[in-house]
Amino acid sequence: MLAAGALVSVAALPASAADHVRPQRPKVEILAVQYDSPGRDDRSNRSLNKEWVDLTNTTRNTVNLDGWTLTDQAGHTYTFDQYRLAGRTTVRIHAGEGRDTRSDLYQDRRHYVWNNDHDTCATTVAASR
């Protein structure tokens, strides 16, 4: 699992202040991935939705995920559309079809996304964010 995030570098600080600067944590982290849905892979929507990724907002403030993407190693990409993740909350992104809620989003796919043995999962921040 890999979470992509922006790093903030600090320049032009006095040496004494730079010694105490902590690297900034990403605002949104990949908390967990269920890449191999439990049970038999029968391509049913129920089985597809047992593949998921949990994204957590680590801050107290709402983060606008509009335009962010979630991608696997093969290039399967899910793009967030007008979704705001409240502070200190988690959203689960399922592979299959379903009705989006504040805590569960659906990629509306009819095939599995994540490899059963391993995969890479990354989030990318929208260019305007």
Order of alpha helices (4+ residues) and beta strands (2+ residues): alpha-beta-alpha-beta-beta-beta-beta-beta-beta-beta-beta
